[in-house]
């Protein structure tokens, strides 16, 4: 039925992904525009931002992937979600302060305070991008596979739907934030993105928890690994403590 579909783990996962990618695409588009606007219509800061983001993913991508693999699914998803959205909110607040007090910041400490603000924005934006990468890895490559279960056609359908959501948000989110900045101002754009990410973080957190509750197999990743490690350790300890017993067990089995 319609109600069953709208409360299913599959739909809740789509909704969470749509909210996450919408906020992500808005921020990626807006931060470049903000940096151009702040640096006297020069692309220098935007180029530095692009370089830092690309370098960060290349250098830390493998470490992030390893962290995703070693920790429980819910912990990874919730941590990356909170870090990503908090970083964007903090960046938005710093950018609003720069827009409001740029002339004052230029005069303080020979403009070094403004330079430090730019460095802070780019650094925190890079952290947000790394957290976004962790979210993409855990949701798109892990949670979707588990929610689909053994049904390959369901997995193909879910992957196709996620791609459609990605394409739509890629087109619509920059358009939406662009219109807000055109009819308002860059500062209003910063405030809107910060507010959106705060609201979105709370809703996405709840949706992830609901999906986790509705799909018990999501909890099996770390539990299985820990149990198998404990069993191996117990067997090794028993064999080390009683070396003859292992031989006896093998003999009995034979």
N, C-alpha and C positions, 0 to 999 in steps of 0.2 A: 504494500500500500504506500501512499504518498507520505504519510506520517512516519512509517517505518524507514523509508528511504532518507528522509530529512533528519532522522535521529541515528542513522547508521554510522559506523566508524568511518566508512568510505567517504560519505558526504562531509562529515565533520573535518576530516583530513583535507578535503578539497577547500573547504571554507577557510581553515587555518592557513593553508598554503596561499590562497588568494589574498588574504589580509597581509601576510608576510611579504609576498612579492610586490604587492601594491606599494607598501611603505618603502620597501627596498628600492624600487624603480624611481619613485618620487625623489628619494634622497639622492640617489646617484646622479639624476639629472640636475637637481637643484643645487647641489654642492658645487658643481662645476660653474654654474651660472653665478652663484654667490661669490666665488673666488675671483672670477673675471670682473665682476662689479666692484669688489673691494680693492683690487689691485690696479685701478685706473684703466679699466678695459684692456688689460694685458692678459695674455694666456699663460704667463710664466708660472703663476701659482697652480693653475689647473694642470699644467704639464708636470710639475713637481708632484702634485697629488696623484696623478695617473701613474707616474714612475714608482712612487712609494707603495701604492696599492698592488701594482703588478709584482714588484720586488718582494713584498710581504707574502703574497700567495705562493710565489716560487720558492722562497726560503722556508716558510713555515707550513706549507701545504701538507707535507708528509707527517709533520709532528701533529697537526690537527687531526689528520686521518687516523693516526695511531691512538690519539686520545679518545676519539670517537669509538674505536674498536675495543678499547680496554675498559670503558665505563658503561654503566647501565644506560639503556636507551632513553628512559625518562629523564635521568640526570643530565645527559648530554643535550637533549632537546631543550629542556627548561633553562639550563645554564647559558647555552648559545643564544636562546631567545632573549633572555634578560640582558645579557652583555650587549647584544646587537642593538636593541631598542634603547637601552640606557645610554649607550654611546652616541646614538643619533640625537637623543633628547639633549644631552650635555653639549654636543656640537651646535645644535640649534640655539641654545641659550648663549653660548660664547659668541656666535655669529650675530645674534641680536644685540649683544653688548657692543660689539665692534661697530655695527651699523649706527647705533645710537651715539657712541662716544668716540668716533674715529678721529675727529680733529683734536680732542683732548689727549687721546692715546699717542698721537703723532708727536706731541710736544713733550711728553714724559720720557725721561731717560734717552733723549735723542732718537725717539722712535723705536727703541729696542723692545719696549713693552708690547707694541703693536706686532712686531716681528715674532715675539714669543707667543702671542695669541694665534697668529697664523700657523706656527709650528704645532701648537696644541690642537688646533682644528684638524690639521692634516694627520697628526698622530692618532687622535681619537677616531677620526673617520676611517683610518686604516684598521683599527681594532674592530670597528663595526663591520667592516668588509670581511675580516677574518672570521668573525662570529657568524656572519651570513653564510660564508663558505661551509662552516661546520653544520649549520642548520640544513643547508642544501644536501650535504652528504648524508646526514642521518635520516632526514625525512624522505627524500627522493630515492635513495639507494637502499634504504633499510626498512623504514616503517611501511612504505607502500608494499614492498615485497611480502612482509609479514601479514599485513591486513588482507592482501589478496590470497594468501595461503597457497595451497597447491594448485589452484585454478589459474592456468596460464592465460586463458582468454580474458579473465578478470584483471590480471596483472597488465596485459597489453592495453586493455580498455582504460585502466587507471593511469597508466603512463601517458597515453594519448590525451586524456583529459587534463593532466598536469601540464603537458606541453601547450595545450590550448590556453590554459590559464596564464602561463608564462608569456605567450605571444600577445594576448589581450592586454595584460598589465604593462608589457613593454611599450605598447602603442598609447594606451589610454592614460596611464599614470603621469608621464611627462606632460601630456596635453593638459591634464587637470591642474597640475601645480604651475604650469606655465601661464594658464589663464588667471589663476589666483594672483601670481606675481605681476602680470600685465595690468589687471584692473585694480590691484592693491599696491603693494610694494614688496621689495625683497624681504623686508623685516616681517611683514605680514605672512609671507611665504615660510619664513623660518618658524614663526609662531605656530602656523597651521601644521607643518611637518612634525614639530615637537609634540603638539597636542594629539595628532593622529597616532604617532608611535606610542604615546603613553596609553591611549585608549586601546590600540591594537594589541599591545603587549599583554594587557589584562585579559582580553578576549581570547587571544591565541593560547595563553597559559592555561585557561579553563578548557579550551577545545582539546589541547594535547592531553590533559588529565582525563577528559571524557573518552578520548580514543584509546588511551592506555587501559582504562577500566573495561571498555567494551571488547578489547582484544587481549585476553590473558596471555597469549603466546609471546607478546612483546616483553613480558617480564622474564622469559626463559633464557635470554642471552647470557646474562652474568651468572644466574643461578646454576645453569648447566656447567659452565666453565669452572666455577668455584667448587662444585660437587666433585667433578672429575679430578681436579687438582688435589682435593682433600683425600679422595680415595687412593690416588697414586701415592700420596705422602704416607698414608696409613699402611699401605702394602709394603712400602720401602722400609718404614720403621719396624714393622712386624718381622720382616725378613732379616733386618739388621740385628734386631733383638734376639730372635730365635732362628738362627741360620738353618738348623735342621728341619724346622717346621715347613719351610717352603718346599724342600725336597720331598717331605712326606706327602704334602698336598698334591704335588705333581704326580707322585707315585700312586696315590689313591685315585686320582683322576684317570691315570693310565689303566 
